[in-house]
Amino acid sequence: MRTLVRNGRVASEGRVEATDLLLEEGRVSAVGRRGLGPVDRVVDASDCFVLPGLVDFHVHVADRIGRFELADDYESGTRVAVKNGVTTLCTFVTQGSGESLGDALRTVHSRAEGKCHVDVAWHLTPTRFEPADWQEMEELVRAGHRTFKLYTTYRGAGLFSDQARLEELFRRLGPLGVRFLLHCEDDALLESVDSSALDLSRASSHARLRPEAAEVASVEALLDLAQRCAVPLHVVHVSTVAAAERIRAARERQDVTCETCPQYLWLDEGWLDRPDGHRWLCSPPLRGERARFRELAREGVFDLLATDHCAFRKADKDDWDGKDIRTVANGLPGVGGLLHHAWKLWGDNPDRAAAEVSLLLSRNPAARLGLDSRKGALRPGHDADVVVLDPNGPERPVRGTESDAYDAFPGFTSTLALRHVLVHGETVVTDGGLVDGGVRRGQFHPHHD
Ligand SMILES: [Zn+2]
């Protein structure tokens, strides 16, 4: 089957050009307007941008976090993703107590099997470090798992790694090609906050319990450690101006990338002051100074934007006693809003928005994932994951999830209309809706048997 995507403005790898795409056997086979030969099918992209499929680098689905099951499983999570242009979703495998990391990965694969509308990749979080665990980690790396996610906080949940542990991971796995994703909040600094001075019934106390200084201190320590160990570092969900500026300065001397999320661009800590402010609880917390933060995004400080999608059902988000904000389910929905919230940063200049989105939501996350020979660009040989986007559709609400969760961005709207979304050359979405209820042809990366 030869499919021609015709008459669009193709935005790929930061450039925008009026041209056509030929797709064959699930791959892009040619870019241009001459000599493409006969085709079986035409996708009309008139008045539209044509983008490489988007990658959400940071999503939580089909998992239990604290007391609650997440609202989205692989089906609903990848459904709202693909309806909004995301064709690769990166989520997490965390080693549970009493299981190996490989067992945890197999469990997650079985949860995802047959449910995914888009491709899925997993970042791995080891939590046990016996000799057999190290051996298995090395096997998983050799099998193609190259991104490990680690935490400098969440001691109670068993996720915390101290500096010595991180150094051991960096020194043993770094030479094998692993890239390290770090959640940076300095646990000792969080522990030192005097909670007796706070009114814990108020959601705004959450921001005092997890102060900006904890992120900055942890980022500084990790930059230093990663440089000494000569390993690539990726800092997830940067929320503070100061940490972002530290990372920008460090780029001169080491391989460091970072992400931020739409909630840190567009929502400020004022949302926590509402009577229902607990519904905006996420970690790191919402902060002040957001106009400056958006400026940093436009200046290119963030290599990629990702959502940290972590949707809880309404009843679960509201399930607390009103006395201690620390008992509230911690996370916000987001994957459905990624494209819309990113685009808005350059909303008065559609060509620029399309070019930036092709980098921040596609090429750069694909590269950090190690999938840049197949994803992140519309060039011959790459997967035919293609988004045909009309920037001038009807105005509609932006929704992070289709599940029964409170939306984090009430009142936010978008005119971006998803005319077509193709995954491996197959049309999965037309005019914003799933074709045939969804074909669920998403692949796993790395491939497994
Ligand atoms: Zn997360």
Boltz pocket constraint, residues with backbone or C-beta under 6 A from the ligand:
constraints:
  - pocket:
      binder: B
      contacts: [[A, 58], [A, 60], [A, 308]]
      max_distance: 6.0
